[in-house]
């Protein structure tokens, strides 16, 4: 496994190492082909989020982080929790051809998946992470990429992930960290989320010193990314998003954009 895909909080140096890897080049080729094949289908969906998810500020590290841990789990069913509509589950199914991916999202994306699917091993089910439309122990691995920070209702989600995973099943999560407390999720809430996961799952790679890790030199953040390429940011208007978040939290912003880092961890269902 690429050393830069360690669990915890990645740095800019980690991101640079990942982007220089064969794994990332393979992901770029798969993403480019998928975007080209589904350009018309993606156009309205892309306006709601980003046109090229792989090259978004943190996904360049998060997608390889997750994929590297799924390698070797051939033959399992996987859950993509809060999947949205991206190239990623199709890449997972392609790289692990004896497996299938069940994508669950609260939005009704069934038409998009139906029209994009060229492989019956990717399935979409509309549902809530608090009430997953899966049977007990149905999947051998579950992953959720930059979703849990937007939920807030951690206990039922953690319980459901535990329920649908088979004993010994792998759980891989990534989520944003709000370094300035103006977005989802502040560092204290991030530590709370990891603590809740540790109550139900065995930690494999799950650092708990999130505050210390996020304060380390050279951490990958939205502000550092913006200094190089603002097109990688998750907001179409960073300042407007800042003002909206500051108003909602009744806090005075001290910069012109929010500052996020990200976290990745892996757990086992026992």
TORVEX-623324 format. One record per residue (C-alpha): residue number from 1; residue in one letter; chain; y, z, x. Coordinates in nm, 2 decimals. Layout:
BEGIN
+-----+---------+--------+--------+--------+--------+
: num : residuo : cadena :      y :      z :      x :
+-----+---------+--------+--------+--------+--------+
: NUM :       A :      A :      Y :      Z :      X :
...
+-----+---------+--------+--------+--------+--------+
! end
This chain:
BEGIN
+-----+---------+--------+--------+--------+--------+
: num : residuo : cadena :      y :      z :      x :
+-----+---------+--------+--------+--------+--------+
:   1 :       X :      A :   0.00 :   0.00 :   0.00 :
:   2 :       X :      A :   0.35 :  -0.07 :   0.12 :
:   3 :       X :      A :   0.50 :   0.25 :   0.26 :
:   4 :       X :      A :   0.83 :   0.19 :   0.09 :
:   5 :       X :      A :   0.66 :   0.22 :  -0.24 :
:   6 :       X :      A :   0.61 :   0.59 :  -0.20 :
:   7 :       X :      A :   0.66 :   0.82 :  -0.50 :
:   8 :       X :      A :   0.99 :   1.00 :  -0.55 :
:   9 :       X :      A :   1.34 :   0.85 :  -0.52 :
:  10 :       X :      A :   1.36 :   0.52 :  -0.32 :
:  11 :       X :      A :   1.63 :   0.44 :  -0.07 :
:  12 :       X :      A :   1.81 :   0.11 :   0.00 :
:  13 :       X :      A :   1.59 :   0.08 :   0.31 :
:  14 :       X :      A :   1.28 :   0.11 :   0.09 :
:  15 :       X :      A :   1.41 :  -0.16 :  -0.14 :
:  16 :       X :      A :   1.48 :  -0.39 :   0.15 :
:  17 :       X :      A :   1.12 :  -0.34 :   0.28 :
:  18 :       X :      A :   0.97 :  -0.41 :  -0.06 :
:  19 :       X :      A :   1.18 :  -0.73 :  -0.11 :
:  20 :       X :      A :   1.05 :  -0.85 :   0.23 :
:  21 :       X :      A :   0.68 :  -0.80 :   0.13 :
:  22 :       X :      A :   0.43 :  -1.06 :   0.01 :
:  23 :       X :      A :   0.38 :  -0.86 :  -0.31 :
:  24 :       X :      A :   0.75 :  -0.91 :  -0.40 :
:  25 :       X :      A :   0.74 :  -1.28 :  -0.32 :
:  26 :       X :      A :   0.44 :  -1.31 :  -0.55 :
:  27 :       X :      A :   0.62 :  -1.13 :  -0.83 :
:  28 :       X :      A :   0.92 :  -1.35 :  -0.78 :
:  29 :       X :      A :   0.71 :  -1.66 :  -0.82 :
:  30 :       X :      A :   0.54 :  -1.53 :  -1.13 :
:  31 :       X :      A :   0.87 :  -1.42 :  -1.28 :
:  32 :       X :      A :   1.04 :  -1.75 :  -1.21 :
:  33 :       X :      A :   0.76 :  -1.95 :  -1.37 :
:  34 :       X :      A :   0.75 :  -1.72 :  -1.67 :
:  35 :       X :      A :   1.13 :  -1.74 :  -1.72 :
:  36 :       X :      A :   1.12 :  -2.12 :  -1.70 :
:  37 :       X :      A :   0.83 :  -2.15 :  -1.94 :
:  38 :       X :      A :   0.99 :  -1.92 :  -2.19 :
:  39 :       X :      A :   1.36 :  -2.00 :  -2.14 :
:  40 :       X :      A :   1.43 :  -2.09 :  -2.51 :
:  41 :       X :      A :   1.23 :  -1.80 :  -2.64 :
:  42 :       X :      A :   1.41 :  -1.55 :  -2.41 :
:  43 :       X :      A :   1.77 :  -1.66 :  -2.47 :
:  44 :       X :      A :   1.85 :  -1.43 :  -2.77 :
:  45 :       X :      A :   1.65 :  -1.14 :  -2.62 :
:  46 :       X :      A :   1.82 :  -1.18 :  -2.28 :
:  47 :       X :      A :   2.17 :  -1.14 :  -2.44 :
:  48 :       X :      A :   2.07 :  -0.79 :  -2.55 :
:  49 :       X :      A :   1.96 :  -0.68 :  -2.20 :
:  50 :       X :      A :   1.94 :  -0.89 :  -1.88 :
:  51 :       X :      A :   1.82 :  -1.25 :  -1.83 :
:  52 :       X :      A :   1.61 :  -1.17 :  -1.51 :
:  53 :       X :      A :   1.45 :  -0.82 :  -1.53 :
:  54 :       X :      A :   1.28 :  -0.84 :  -1.19 :
:  55 :       X :      A :   1.61 :  -0.87 :  -1.01 :
:  56 :       X :      A :   1.78 :  -0.59 :  -1.20 :
:  57 :       X :      A :   1.90 :  -0.31 :  -0.96 :
:  58 :       X :      A :   1.60 :  -0.08 :  -0.98 :
:  59 :       X :      A :   1.33 :  -0.30 :  -1.12 :
:  60 :       X :      A :   1.30 :  -0.47 :  -0.78 :
:  61 :       X :      A :   1.14 :  -0.15 :  -0.66 :
:  62 :       X :      A :   0.99 :  -0.02 :  -0.99 :
:  63 :       X :      A :   0.77 :  -0.32 :  -1.08 :
:  64 :       X :      A :   0.61 :  -0.33 :  -0.73 :
:  65 :       X :      A :   0.57 :   0.05 :  -0.75 :
:  66 :       X :      A :   0.37 :   0.02 :  -1.07 :
:  67 :       X :      A :   0.17 :  -0.29 :  -0.98 :
:  68 :       X :      A :   0.06 :  -0.15 :  -0.64 :
:  69 :       X :      A :  -0.10 :   0.14 :  -0.82 :
:  70 :       X :      A :  -0.28 :  -0.07 :  -1.08 :
:  71 :       X :      A :  -0.45 :  -0.28 :  -0.82 :
:  72 :       X :      A :  -0.81 :  -0.18 :  -0.80 :
:  73 :       X :      A :  -0.84 :  -0.07 :  -1.16 :
:  74 :       X :      A :  -1.01 :  -0.39 :  -1.26 :
:  75 :       X :      A :  -1.19 :  -0.38 :  -1.60 :
:  76 :       X :      A :  -0.96 :  -0.13 :  -1.77 :
:  77 :       X :      A :  -0.73 :  -0.16 :  -2.07 :
:  78 :       X :      A :  -0.38 :  -0.07 :  -1.98 :
:  79 :       X :      A :  -0.09 :   0.06 :  -2.19 :
:  80 :       X :      A :   0.26 :  -0.07 :  -2.12 :
:  81 :       X :      A :   0.46 :   0.20 :  -2.30 :
:  82 :       X :      A :   0.81 :   0.08 :  -2.42 :
:  83 :       X :      A :   0.73 :  -0.26 :  -2.29 :
:  84 :       X :      A :   1.02 :  -0.47 :  -2.41 :
:  85 :       X :      A :   0.95 :  -0.84 :  -2.35 :
:  86 :       X :      A :   0.92 :  -0.93 :  -1.99 :
:  87 :       X :      A :   0.70 :  -1.11 :  -1.75 :
:  88 :       X :      A :   0.54 :  -0.79 :  -1.62 :
:  89 :       X :      A :   0.23 :  -0.74 :  -1.85 :
:  90 :       X :      A :   0.14 :  -1.10 :  -1.81 :
:  91 :       X :      A :   0.15 :  -1.06 :  -1.43 :
:  92 :       X :      A :  -0.07 :  -0.75 :  -1.46 :
:  93 :       X :      A :  -0.33 :  -0.95 :  -1.67 :
:  94 :       X :      A :  -0.32 :  -1.24 :  -1.43 :
:  95 :       X :      A :  -0.37 :  -1.03 :  -1.12 :
:  96 :       X :      A :  -0.64 :  -0.82 :  -1.28 :
:  97 :       X :      A :  -0.83 :  -1.08 :  -1.49 :
:  98 :       X :      A :  -1.11 :  -0.84 :  -1.61 :
:  99 :       X :      A :  -0.84 :  -0.61 :  -1.77 :
: 100 :       X :      A :  -0.62 :  -0.63 :  -2.08 :
: 101 :       X :      A :  -0.27 :  -0.50 :  -2.14 :
: 102 :       X :      A :  -0.16 :  -0.34 :  -2.47 :
: 103 :       X :      A :   0.22 :  -0.36 :  -2.50 :
: 104 :       X :      A :   0.38 :  -0.11 :  -2.73 :
: 105 :       X :      A :   0.75 :  -0.11 :  -2.83 :
: 106 :       X :      A :   0.95 :   0.03 :  -3.12 :
: 107 :       X :      A :   1.12 :  -0.31 :  -3.17 :
: 108 :       X :      A :   0.92 :  -0.58 :  -3.35 :
: 109 :       X :      A :   0.85 :  -0.82 :  -3.06 :
: 110 :       X :      A :   0.53 :  -0.96 :  -3.22 :
: 111 :       X :      A :   0.67 :  -1.32 :  -3.26 :
: 112 :       X :      A :   0.79 :  -1.33 :  -2.90 :
: 113 :       X :      A :   0.46 :  -1.21 :  -2.76 :
: 114 :       X :      A :   0.27 :  -1.44 :  -3.00 :
: 115 :       X :      A :   0.46 :  -1.75 :  -2.89 :
: 116 :       X :      A :   0.47 :  -1.66 :  -2.52 :
: 117 :       X :      A :   0.11 :  -1.56 :  -2.49 :
: 118 :       X :      A :  -0.11 :  -1.80 :  -2.29 :
: 119 :       X :      A :  -0.37 :  -1.53 :  -2.23 :
: 120 :       X :      A :  -0.54 :  -1.33 :  -2.50 :
: 121 :       X :      A :  -0.56 :  -1.03 :  -2.26 :
: 122 :       X :      A :  -0.20 :  -0.93 :  -2.34 :
: 123 :       X :      A :  -0.16 :  -0.78 :  -2.68 :
: 124 :       X :      A :   0.15 :  -0.64 :  -2.86 :
: 125 :       X :      A :   0.14 :  -0.35 :  -3.11 :
: 126 :       X :      A :   0.46 :  -0.22 :  -3.26 :
: 127 :       X :      A :   0.49 :   0.15 :  -3.25 :
: 128 :       X :      A :   0.66 :   0.47 :  -3.14 :
: 129 :       X :      A :   0.58 :   0.64 :  -2.81 :
: 130 :       X :      A :   0.56 :   0.97 :  -3.02 :
: 131 :       X :      A :   0.28 :   0.81 :  -3.24 :
: 132 :       X :      A :   0.11 :   0.55 :  -3.03 :
: 133 :       X :      A :  -0.09 :   0.29 :  -3.22 :
: 134 :       X :      A :  -0.40 :   0.35 :  -3.00 :
: 135 :       X :      A :  -0.73 :   0.53 :  -3.03 :
: 136 :       X :      A :  -0.81 :   0.84 :  -2.84 :
: 137 :       X :      A :  -0.90 :   0.75 :  -2.48 :
: 138 :       X :      A :  -0.85 :   0.38 :  -2.55 :
: 139 :       X :      A :  -0.68 :   0.30 :  -2.21 :
: 140 :       X :      A :  -0.79 :   0.36 :  -1.85 :
: 141 :       X :      A :  -0.43 :   0.35 :  -1.73 :
: 142 :       X :      A :  -0.08 :   0.37 :  -1.88 :
: 143 :       X :      A :   0.26 :   0.29 :  -1.73 :
: 144 :       X :      A :   0.61 :   0.32 :  -1.86 :
: 145 :       X :      A :   0.90 :   0.16 :  -1.67 :
: 146 :       X :      A :   1.25 :   0.30 :  -1.72 :
: 147 :       X :      A :   1.18 :   0.41 :  -2.07 :
: 148 :       X :      A :   1.13 :   0.79 :  -2.08 :
: 149 :       X :      A :   1.49 :   0.86 :  -1.99 :
: 150 :       X :      A :   1.60 :   0.70 :  -2.31 :
: 151 :       X :      A :   1.38 :   0.91 :  -2.54 :
: 152 :       X :      A :   1.46 :   1.28 :  -2.50 :
: 153 :       X :      A :   1.17 :   1.39 :  -2.72 :
: 154 :       X :      A :   0.94 :   1.45 :  -2.43 :
: 155 :       X :      A :   0.67 :   1.68 :  -2.57 :
: 156 :       X :      A :   0.52 :   1.45 :  -2.83 :
: 157 :       X :      A :   0.54 :   1.15 :  -2.59 :
: 158 :       X :      A :   0.36 :   1.34 :  -2.31 :
: 159 :       X :      A :   0.10 :   1.46 :  -2.57 :
: 160 :       X :      A :   0.04 :   1.10 :  -2.69 :
: 161 :       X :      A :   0.01 :   0.96 :  -2.34 :
: 162 :       X :      A :  -0.25 :   1.23 :  -2.27 :
: 163 :       X :      A :  -0.44 :   1.15 :  -2.59 :
: 164 :       X :      A :  -0.47 :   0.77 :  -2.54 :
: 165 :       X :      A :  -0.57 :   0.79 :  -2.18 :
: 166 :       X :      A :  -0.94 :   0.82 :  -2.10 :
: 167 :       X :      A :  -1.04 :   1.12 :  -1.88 :
: 168 :       X :      A :  -0.96 :   1.03 :  -1.52 :
: 169 :       X :      A :  -0.71 :   0.77 :  -1.64 :
: 170 :       X :      A :  -0.39 :   0.70 :  -1.44 :
: 171 :       X :      A :  -0.04 :   0.75 :  -1.57 :
: 172 :       X :      A :   0.25 :   0.58 :  -1.38 :
: 173 :       X :      A :   0.61 :   0.65 :  -1.48 :
: 174 :       X :      A :   0.95 :   0.55 :  -1.35 :
: 175 :       X :      A :   1.28 :   0.66 :  -1.50 :
: 176 :       X :      A :   1.65 :   0.66 :  -1.42 :
: 177 :       X :      A :   1.83 :   0.96 :  -1.27 :
: 178 :       X :      A :   2.19 :   1.02 :  -1.36 :
: 179 :       X :      A :   2.36 :   1.15 :  -1.05 :
: 180 :       X :      A :   2.69 :   1.21 :  -1.22 :
: 181 :       X :      A :   2.54 :   1.35 :  -1.54 :
: 182 :       X :      A :   2.71 :   1.08 :  -1.75 :
: 183 :       X :      A :   2.40 :   0.89 :  -1.84 :
: 184 :       X :      A :   2.02 :   0.93 :  -1.90 :
: 185 :       X :      A :   1.89 :   1.14 :  -1.76 :
: 186 :       X :      A :   2.07 :   1.42 :  -1.57 :
: 187 :       X :      A :   1.88 :   1.58 :  -1.28 :
: 188 :       X :      A :   1.80 :   1.90 :  -1.47 :
: 189 :       X :      A :   1.65 :   1.70 :  -1.75 :
: 190 :       X :      A :   1.45 :   1.49 :  -1.50 :
: 191 :       X :      A :   1.30 :   1.80 :  -1.35 :
: 192 :       X :      A :   1.22 :   1.92 :  -1.70 :
: 193 :       X :      A :   1.04 :   1.59 :  -1.78 :
: 194 :       X :      A :   0.83 :   1.61 :  -1.46 :
: 195 :       X :      A :   0.75 :   1.97 :  -1.54 :
: 196 :       X :      A :   0.62 :   1.87 :  -1.89 :
: 197 :       X :      A :   0.41 :   1.60 :  -1.74 :
: 198 :       X :      A :   0.26 :   1.85 :  -1.49 :
: 199 :       X :      A :   0.15 :   2.07 :  -1.78 :
: 200 :       X :      A :  -0.07 :   1.80 :  -1.92 :
: 201 :       X :      A :  -0.16 :   1.59 :  -1.61 :
: 202 :       X :      A :  -0.28 :   1.64 :  -1.26 :
: 203 :       X :      A :  -0.02 :   1.52 :  -1.01 :
: 204 :       X :      A :  -0.13 :   1.25 :  -0.77 :
: 205 :       X :      A :   0.21 :   1.15 :  -0.63 :
: 206 :       X :      A :   0.47 :   1.35 :  -0.82 :
: 207 :       X :      A :   0.75 :   1.51 :  -0.61 :
: 208 :       X :      A :   0.92 :   1.78 :  -0.80 :
: 209 :       X :      A :   1.22 :   1.83 :  -0.57 :
: 210 :       X :      A :   1.42 :   1.56 :  -0.75 :
: 211 :       X :      A :   1.76 :   1.71 :  -0.68 :
: 212 :       X :      A :   1.70 :   1.72 :  -0.31 :
: 213 :       X :      A :   1.55 :   1.37 :  -0.30 :
: 214 :       X :      A :   1.84 :   1.22 :  -0.49 :
: 215 :       X :      A :   2.09 :   1.38 :  -0.25 :
: 216 :       X :      A :   1.92 :   1.22 :   0.06 :
: 217 :       X :      A :   2.12 :   0.96 :   0.27 :
: 218 :       X :      A :   2.09 :   0.60 :   0.16 :
: 219 :       X :      A :   1.94 :   0.65 :  -0.18 :
: 220 :       X :      A :   1.92 :   0.34 :  -0.40 :
: 221 :       X :      A :   2.20 :   0.38 :  -0.66 :
: 222 :       X :      A :   2.39 :   0.16 :  -0.89 :
: 223 :       X :      A :   2.72 :   0.22 :  -0.70 :
: 224 :       X :      A :   2.56 :   0.11 :  -0.37 :
: 225 :       X :      A :   2.41 :  -0.20 :  -0.54 :
: 226 :       X :      A :   2.75 :  -0.28 :  -0.70 :
: 227 :       X :      A :   2.90 :  -0.29 :  -0.36 :
: 228 :       X :      A :   2.67 :  -0.58 :  -0.27 :
: 229 :       X :      A :   2.60 :  -0.76 :  -0.60 :
: 230 :       X :      A :   2.74 :  -0.64 :  -0.94 :
: 231 :       X :      A :   2.52 :  -0.89 :  -1.11 :
: 232 :       X :      A :   2.22 :  -0.66 :  -1.05 :
: 233 :       X :      A :   2.37 :  -0.38 :  -1.26 :
: 234 :       X :      A :   2.22 :  -0.28 :  -1.60 :
: 235 :       X :      A :   2.55 :  -0.30 :  -1.78 :
: 236 :       X :      A :   2.75 :  -0.61 :  -1.88 :
: 237 :       X :      A :   3.07 :  -0.41 :  -1.86 :
: 238 :       X :      A :   3.02 :  -0.11 :  -1.62 :
: 239 :       X :      A :   3.36 :   0.05 :  -1.70 :
: 240 :       X :      A :   3.32 :   0.02 :  -2.08 :
: 241 :       X :      A :   2.97 :   0.18 :  -2.05 :
: 242 :       X :      A :   3.12 :   0.46 :  -1.84 :
: 243 :       X :      A :   3.40 :   0.53 :  -2.09 :
: 244 :       X :      A :   3.15 :   0.53 :  -2.38 :
: 245 :       X :      A :   2.92 :   0.78 :  -2.20 :
: 246 :       X :      A :   3.20 :   1.00 :  -2.09 :
: 247 :       X :      A :   3.34 :   1.02 :  -2.44 :
: 248 :       X :      A :   3.00 :   1.10 :  -2.59 :
: 249 :       X :      A :   2.96 :   1.39 :  -2.34 :
: 250 :       X :      A :   3.32 :   1.50 :  -2.35 :
: 251 :       X :      A :   3.35 :   1.46 :  -1.98 :
: 252 :       X :      A :   3.62 :   1.32 :  -1.76 :
: 253 :       X :      A :   3.48 :   1.03 :  -1.54 :
: 254 :       X :      A :   3.57 :   1.06 :  -1.18 :
: 255 :       X :      A :   3.48 :   0.70 :  -1.08 :
: 256 :       X :      A :   3.49 :   0.35 :  -1.23 :
: 257 :       X :      A :   3.12 :   0.33 :  -1.31 :
: 258 :       X :      A :   2.82 :   0.55 :  -1.37 :
: 259 :       X :      A :   2.59 :   0.63 :  -1.08 :
: 260 :       X :      A :   2.22 :   0.61 :  -1.13 :
: 261 :       X :      A :   1.92 :   0.64 :  -0.90 :
: 262 :       X :      A :   1.55 :   0.61 :  -1.00 :
: 263 :       X :      A :   1.23 :   0.80 :  -0.97 :
: 264 :       X :      A :   0.86 :   0.70 :  -0.96 :
: 265 :       X :      A :   0.55 :   0.92 :  -1.00 :
: 266 :       X :      A :   0.18 :   0.90 :  -1.07 :
: 267 :       X :      A :  -0.05 :   1.14 :  -1.25 :
: 268 :       X :      A :  -0.41 :   1.17 :  -1.36 :
: 269 :       X :      A :  -0.55 :   1.26 :  -1.70 :
: 270 :       X :      A :  -0.80 :   1.54 :  -1.66 :
+-----+---------+--------+--------+--------+--------+
! end
